[in-house]
Amino acid sequence: MSLKPPPLILASTSMYRRELMKRLRVAFECHAPHVAEDRLPGEQPAALAVRLAALKAAAVAAMHPSAVVIGADQVAANGTSILGKPGTVANAIRDLTAASGNVVNFYTAVTILRPDGTRQDHLDLTRVQFRPLSATEIATYVQLDQPLDCAGSFRSEGLGVSLFERIDSHDPTALIGLPLIFVANALRISGLNPLAG
């Protein structure tokens, strides 16, 4: 008789991460981690993403010690500038204007904590090369796709793909917010393999 797998919790309220997790067809719950996401003085984008993913996982695991917990965070950077969720049309236009013709790096970090105390950490770097964009294209894109809750001010799974020259990544789902290749492999180790039959 096989042992019952532990419950699985995604330490996030992001609808994008929730939809990505559904692709794996493994039962899971979502819980808000309630952690401060402020950047520390001098903290680099990759380090910020890694720290926040670990903090989110730890916060939820403390409340659910018998669960496998997935914490994730993504930080977008255009040069030395970190791009958050724009929140307003004006901010989205500003961010896309700055990204025009440039490369924006997306650092997507994941921490998985298990009931036995083991953990796995992962960092995915996605490089997005924007093509030169006109002011009209940017304004039209923001109006049509409304990417106000997306870091970098675009939805790559939507019309945002028309803004790019290329995307370089080991995992296309990382840009959306959760690198499923890593997560699927990590879940198999935790006894949560959707293909186990």
C-alpha positions in Angstrom: 0.0 0.0 0.0 1.5 3.4 -1.1 1.7 6.2 1.4 -0.6 9.1 0.9 1.3 12.1 -0.6 1.6 15.2 1.5 -0.7 18.1 0.8 0.7 20.7 -1.7 0.5 24.4 -1.1 1.4 27.3 -3.4 2.5 30.2 -1.3 0.9 32.8 -3.6 -2.3 34.5 -4.5 -1.2 35.2 -8.1 -3.8 34.0 -10.6 -0.9 33.5 -13.1 0.9 31.1 -10.9 -2.3 29.4 -9.9 -3.2 28.8 -13.6 0.3 27.5 -14.3 0.1 25.0 -11.4 -3.2 23.7 -12.8 -1.3 22.5 -15.8 0.5 19.8 -13.7 -2.9 18.3 -12.6 -1.8 17.8 -9.0 -4.2 18.9 -6.3 -3.0 22.0 -4.5 -4.1 24.9 -2.4 -3.1 28.6 -2.5 -2.3 30.5 0.7 -1.1 34.1 0.9 2.4 34.3 2.4 2.0 37.8 3.9 5.7 38.8 3.7 7.3 42.2 3.2 8.6 42.5 -0.3 10.8 45.5 0.1 14.2 45.5 -1.6 17.1 45.7 0.8 19.8 48.4 0.2 22.1 47.4 -2.6 20.2 44.1 -3.2 20.6 42.8 -6.7 17.5 41.7 -8.7 18.4 38.0 -8.7 19.2 38.0 -4.9 15.9 39.8 -4.3 13.9 37.1 -6.2 15.7 34.3 -4.4 15.2 35.8 -0.9 11.5 36.5 -1.4 10.8 33.1 -2.8 12.4 31.5 0.3 10.6 33.9 2.7 7.2 33.1 1.1 7.8 29.4 1.3 9.0 29.6 4.9 6.0 31.8 6.0 3.4 29.3 4.7 5.4 26.2 5.8 5.4 27.6 9.3 1.6 27.4 9.3 1.4 24.1 7.4 4.4 22.0 8.5 3.0 18.7 7.0 2.7 20.2 3.5 5.0 20.6 0.6 5.1 24.3 0.0 6.1 26.2 -3.1 7.3 29.8 -2.8 8.0 31.8 -5.9 9.0 35.4 -6.8 9.9 37.2 -10.0 11.9 40.4 -10.4 12.2 42.2 -13.7 15.2 44.4 -14.4 16.0 46.9 -17.2 19.6 47.5 -16.6 19.9 48.6 -12.9 16.2 49.6 -12.7 13.8 47.1 -11.2 10.4 47.0 -12.9 7.5 46.3 -10.7 3.8 45.9 -11.5 2.9 49.2 -13.2 -0.5 49.6 -11.6 -1.4 52.5 -13.9 -1.5 53.1 -17.7 1.1 55.9 -17.3 3.5 53.6 -15.5 3.1 50.9 -18.1 3.8 53.3 -20.9 6.8 54.6 -19.1 8.2 51.1 -18.5 7.6 49.9 -22.1 9.1 53.1 -23.5 12.3 52.4 -21.5 12.3 48.8 -22.6 12.0 49.6 -26.3 15.0 48.3 -28.1 16.5 46.9 -24.9 16.9 43.6 -23.1 14.9 43.2 -19.9 16.0 40.4 -17.6 13.4 38.4 -15.6 14.7 36.5 -12.5 12.1 33.9 -11.4 13.0 32.1 -8.2 11.4 29.1 -6.6 11.9 27.5 -3.1 10.2 24.2 -2.3 10.0 23.1 1.3 9.1 19.6 2.4 7.8 18.3 5.7 11.0 16.5 6.4 12.9 19.8 6.3 14.5 19.3 2.9 14.4 22.1 0.4 15.1 22.8 -3.2 15.9 26.2 -4.7 15.9 27.3 -8.3 16.5 30.5 -10.2 15.6 30.9 -13.9 16.9 33.8 -16.0 14.7 34.9 -18.9 16.1 37.5 -21.3 13.5 39.4 -23.3 14.8 41.4 -26.2 12.3 44.2 -27.0 12.1 45.4 -30.6 12.1 49.2 -31.1 8.6 50.4 -30.3 6.7 53.5 -31.4 4.7 55.6 -28.9 1.6 54.6 -30.8 2.3 50.9 -30.5 3.0 51.1 -26.8 -0.2 53.1 -26.1 -2.2 50.7 -28.2 -0.7 47.7 -26.6 -1.4 48.9 -23.1 -5.0 49.8 -24.0 -5.7 46.4 -25.5 -3.9 44.0 -23.1 -4.2 46.1 -19.9 -1.0 44.6 -18.3 -1.2 46.7 -15.2 -0.7 43.7 -12.8 2.3 42.3 -14.7 6.0 43.0 -13.9 7.5 44.5 -17.0 4.1 45.8 -18.2 3.3 43.0 -20.6 1.6 39.6 -20.9 3.9 37.3 -22.8 1.0 34.8 -23.1 -1.1 37.5 -24.7 -0.6 40.3 -27.1 2.7 41.2 -25.4 4.5 38.7 -27.6 4.2 41.2 -30.4 6.6 43.6 -28.5 9.6 41.3 -28.7 12.4 40.3 -31.1 13.3 37.2 -29.0 13.0 35.5 -25.7 15.9 33.4 -24.3 15.0 31.0 -21.5 15.4 27.5 -20.3 11.7 27.3 -19.4 9.0 29.4 -21.2 6.7 29.2 -18.2 9.2 31.0 -16.0 8.4 34.3 -17.8 4.8 34.0 -16.7 5.8 33.5 -13.1 6.6 29.8 -12.3 9.2 27.6 -14.0 7.1 24.4 -14.4 9.9 22.2 -15.7 11.7 22.6 -12.3 8.5 22.4 -10.3 7.4 19.2 -12.0 10.7 17.6 -11.4 10.8 18.7 -7.7 7.2 17.4 -7.2 8.2 14.0 -8.5 10.8 13.8 -5.7 8.1 14.7 -3.2 5.9 11.9 -4.3 3.5 14.2 -6.3 4.1 12.9 -9.8 1.0 13.4 -12.0 2.2 10.8 -14.4 2.7 8.1 -11.8 -0.7 6.5 -12.7 
